Amino acid sequence: MMNKVFVMLALAGVLAGCENMSPGQKGAVAGGALGTGIGMVAGGSFGQVVGAGLIGGAVGYVGGSAIGR
């Protein structure tokens, strides 16, 4: 339970720091954090966790850019 609270506070802090970013950049940060978190929870190796973060960041950037337009 405490881990979930800490993760949610950390995510809120990261997203609050994105005030002057474009929608694509915000999506990349959120997607990267989400992908990395899912990779860690799934118990992947270091390479899998990093790959999930990179893929999440790329998908988040594309989604954020599409929403921004």
C-alpha distances in whole Angstrom, upper triangle without the diagonal:
4,5,5,6,9,10,11,13,14,16,17,19,20,21,23,25,27,29,32,31,33,31,31,30,27,27,27,24,22,23,23,19,18,20,19,16,17,19,16,14,17,18,21,24,24,27,25,22,25,27,24,23,27,28,25,26,30,29,27,30,32,30,30,34,35,33,35,38
4,5,5,6,9,10,11,12,14,15,17,18,20,21,23,25,27,30,30,32,30,31,29,26,26,26,23,21,23,22,19,18,21,19,15,17,19,16,15,18,19,22,24,24,27,25,22,24,27,24,23,27,28,25,26,30,29,27,30,32,31,30,34,35,33,35,38
4,5,5,6,9,10,10,12,14,15,16,18,20,21,23,26,29,28,30,28,28,26,24,24,23,20,18,20,19,15,15,17,15,12,14,16,13,11,15,15,18,20,20,23,21,18,20,23,20,19,23,24,21,23,26,26,24,27,30,28,28,31,33,31,32,36
4,5,5,6,9,10,11,12,14,15,16,18,20,22,24,27,26,28,26,26,25,22,21,22,19,16,18,18,14,13,16,15,11,13,15,13,11,15,16,19,21,21,23,22,18,21,23,20,19,22,23,20,21,25,24,22,25,27,25,25,29,30,28,30,33
4,5,5,6,9,10,11,12,14,15,16,19,20,23,26,25,27,26,27,25,22,22,22,19,17,19,19,15,15,18,17,14,16,18,16,15,18,20,22,24,24,26,24,21,23,25,22,21,24,25,22,23,26,25,23,26,28,26,26,29,31,28,30,33
4,5,5,6,9,10,11,12,14,15,17,19,21,24,24,26,25,26,23,21,21,21,18,16,18,17,14,14,17,15,12,15,17,15,14,18,19,21,22,21,24,23,19,21,23,21,19,22,24,21,21,25,25,22,25,28,26,25,29,30,29,29,33
4,5,5,6,9,10,11,12,14,15,17,20,23,22,24,22,22,20,18,18,18,15,13,15,14,10,10,13,12,9,12,14,12,12,15,16,18,20,19,21,20,16,18,20,17,15,19,20,17,18,21,21,19,21,24,23,22,25,27,25,27,30
4,5,5,6,9,10,11,12,14,16,18,21,21,22,21,21,20,16,17,17,14,12,14,15,11,11,14,14,11,13,16,15,14,18,19,21,23,22,24,22,19,20,22,19,17,20,21,18,18,22,21,18,21,24,22,21,24,25,23,25,28
4,5,5,6,9,10,10,12,15,17,20,20,22,21,22,20,17,18,19,15,13,16,16,13,14,17,16,14,16,19,17,17,21,22,23,25,24,26,24,21,22,24,21,19,22,23,20,20,23,23,20,22,25,23,22,25,27,25,25,29
4,5,5,6,9,10,11,13,16,19,18,20,20,20,18,15,16,16,12,11,14,13,10,12,15,13,11,15,17,15,16,19,20,21,22,21,23,22,18,18,21,19,16,19,20,17,17,21,21,18,20,23,22,20,24,26,24,24,28
4,5,5,6,8,10,11,14,17,16,18,16,17,15,12,13,13,10,8,11,11,8,9,12,12,10,13,16,15,15,18,20,20,22,21,22,21,17,17,19,17,14,17,18,15,14,18,18,15,17,20,18,17,20,22,20,21,25
4,6,5,6,9,10,12,15,15,17,16,18,16,12,14,15,12,10,13,14,11,12,16,16,14,17,19,19,19,22,23,24,26,24,26,24,21,21,23,20,18,20,21,17,17,20,20,16,18,21,19,17,21,23,20,21,24
4,6,5,6,9,11,14,14,17,17,18,15,13,15,15,12,11,15,15,12,14,17,16,15,18,20,19,20,23,24,25,26,24,26,25,21,21,23,21,18,20,22,19,17,21,21,18,19,22,21,19,22,24,22,22,26
4,5,5,7,10,12,12,14,14,15,12,10,12,12,8,8,12,11,9,12,14,14,14,17,18,18,19,22,23,23,24,22,23,22,19,18,20,18,15,17,18,15,14,17,18,15,16,19,18,16,19,21,20,19,23
4,5,5,8,11,10,12,11,13,11,7,10,11,8,7,11,12,10,12,15,15,15,17,20,20,20,23,25,25,26,24,25,24,20,20,21,19,16,17,19,15,14,17,17,13,14,17,16,13,16,19,17,16,20
4,5,6,10,11,13,13,15,13,10,13,14,11,11,15,15,14,15,19,19,18,21,23,23,24,26,28,28,29,27,28,27,24,23,25,23,19,21,22,19,17,20,20,17,17,20,19,16,19,21,19,18,22
4,6,8,9,12,13,15,12,10,13,13,10,11,15,15,14,16,19,19,19,22,23,23,24,27,28,28,29,26,27,27,23,22,24,22,19,20,22,19,16,19,20,17,17,20,19,16,18,21,20,18,22
4,6,5,8,9,11,8,6,10,11,8,10,13,14,13,15,18,18,19,21,23,23,25,27,28,28,29,26,27,26,23,22,23,21,18,18,20,17,14,17,17,14,13,17,16,13,15,18,16,15,18
4,6,9,10,12,10,9,12,14,12,13,16,17,17,19,21,22,22,25,27,27,28,30,32,32,33,30,30,30,27,25,26,25,21,22,23,20,18,20,20,16,16,19,18,14,16,18,16,14,18
4,7,10,12,10,9,13,14,13,15,17,18,18,21,23,23,24,27,28,29,30,32,34,33,34,31,31,31,28,26,27,26,22,22,23,21,18,19,20,17,15,18,18,14,15,18,16,14,17
4,7,8,6,6,10,10,10,12,14,15,16,18,20,21,22,24,25,26,28,30,31,30,31,28,28,28,25,23,24,22,19,19,20,18,14,16,17,13,12,14,14,11,11,15,14,11,14
4,5,5,6,9,10,11,12,14,15,17,18,20,21,23,24,26,27,29,30,32,31,32,29,29,28,26,24,24,22,19,18,19,17,14,14,15,12,10,12,12,8,8,11,11,8,11
4,5,5,6,9,10,11,12,14,15,16,18,20,21,22,24,26,27,28,30,29,30,28,28,26,24,23,22,21,18,17,17,15,13,13,13,9,8,9,9,5,6,9,7,5,9
4,5,5,6,9,10,10,12,14,15,16,18,20,21,22,24,25,26,28,27,28,26,25,24,22,20,19,18,16,14,14,12,10,9,10,7,4,7,7,4,4,8,8,7,10
4,5,5,6,9,10,10,12,14,15,16,18,20,21,23,24,26,27,26,27,24,23,23,20,18,18,17,14,13,14,12,9,10,11,8,6,9,10,7,8,12,12,10,13
4,5,5,6,8,10,11,12,14,15,17,18,20,21,22,24,26,25,26,24,24,23,20,19,19,17,14,14,15,12,9,11,11,8,7,11,10,7,9,12,11,10,14
4,5,5,6,8,10,10,12,14,15,16,18,20,21,22,24,23,25,23,22,21,18,17,17,15,12,12,12,9,7,9,8,4,5,8,7,5,8,10,9,10,13
4,6,5,6,8,10,10,12,14,15,16,18,20,21,22,21,22,20,19,18,16,14,14,12,10,9,9,7,4,6,7,4,4,8,8,7,9,12,12,13,16
4,6,5,6,9,10,11,12,14,15,16,18,20,21,20,21,19,19,18,15,14,14,13,9,10,11,9,6,9,10,7,8,12,12,10,12,15,15,15,18
4,6,5,6,9,10,10,12,14,15,16,18,20,20,21,20,20,18,15,14,15,12,10,11,12,8,7,10,10,7,9,12,11,10,13,15,14,15,18
4,5,5,6,8,10,10,12,14,15,16,18,17,19,18,17,15,13,12,12,9,7,8,8,4,5,7,7,4,8,10,9,9,12,14,14,15,18
4,5,5,6,8,10,11,12,14,15,17,15,16,15,14,13,10,9,10,8,4,6,7,5,4,8,9,7,9,12,12,12,15,17,17,18,21
4,6,5,6,9,10,11,12,14,15,15,16,15,15,14,10,10,12,9,6,9,10,8,8,11,12,10,12,15,15,14,17,19,19,20,23
4,5,5,6,9,10,10,12,14,14,16,15,16,14,11,11,12,9,7,10,10,7,8,12,11,9,13,15,14,14,17,19,18,20,23
4,5,5,6,9,10,11,13,12,13,13,13,10,8,9,8,5,4,8,7,5,7,10,10,10,13,14,14,15,18,19,19,21,24
4,5,5,6,9,10,11,10,11,10,11,9,5,7,8,6,4,8,9,8,9,12,13,12,15,17,17,18,21,22,22,24,27
4,5,5,6,9,10,10,13,12,13,11,8,10,11,9,8,12,12,10,12,15,15,14,17,19,19,19,22,24,23,25,28
4,5,5,6,9,9,12,12,13,10,8,11,11,8,9,12,12,10,13,15,14,14,18,19,18,19,23,23,23,25,28
4,6,5,6,6,8,9,10,7,5,8,9,6,8,11,11,10,13,15,15,16,19,20,20,21,24,25,25,27,30
4,5,5,6,8,9,11,9,6,9,11,9,10,13,14,13,15,18,18,18,21,23,23,23,26,28,28,29,32
4,5,8,11,12,14,11,9,13,14,11,12,16,16,15,17,20,19,19,22,24,23,24,28,28,28,30,33
4,6,9,12,13,10,9,13,13,11,13,16,15,15,18,20,19,20,23,24,24,25,28,29,29,31,34
4,7,9,11,9,8,12,13,12,14,17,17,17,19,22,21,22,25,27,26,28,30,31,32,34,36
4,7,8,5,6,9,10,9,12,14,14,15,17,19,20,21,23,25,25,26,29,30,31,32,35
4,5,5,6,9,10,11,12,14,15,16,18,20,21,22,24,26,27,28,30,32,32,34,36
4,5,5,6,9,10,11,12,14,15,17,19,20,21,23,25,26,27,29,30,31,32,35
4,5,5,6,9,10,11,12,14,15,17,18,20,21,23,24,25,27,29,30,31,33
4,5,5,6,9,10,10,12,14,15,16,18,20,21,22,24,26,27,28,30,32
4,5,5,6,9,10,10,12,14,15,16,18,20,21,22,24,26,26,28,30
4,5,5,6,9,10,11,12,14,15,17,19,20,21,23,24,25,26,29
4,5,5,6,8,10,11,12,14,15,17,18,20,21,23,24,25,27
4,5,5,6,8,10,10,12,14,15,16,18,20,21,22,24,26
4,6,5,6,9,10,10,12,14,15,16,18,20,21,22,24
4,5,5,6,9,10,11,13,14,15,17,19,20,21,23
4,5,5,6,8,10,11,12,14,15,17,18,20,22
4,5,5,6,8,10,10,12,14,15,16,18,20
4,6,5,6,9,10,10,12,14,15,16,18
4,5,5,6,9,10,11,12,14,15,17
4,5,5,6,8,10,11,12,14,16
4,6,5,6,8,10,10,12,14
4,5,5,6,9,10,10,12
4,6,5,6,9,10,11
4,5,5,6,9,10
4,5,5,6,9
4,5,5,6
4,5,5
4,5
4
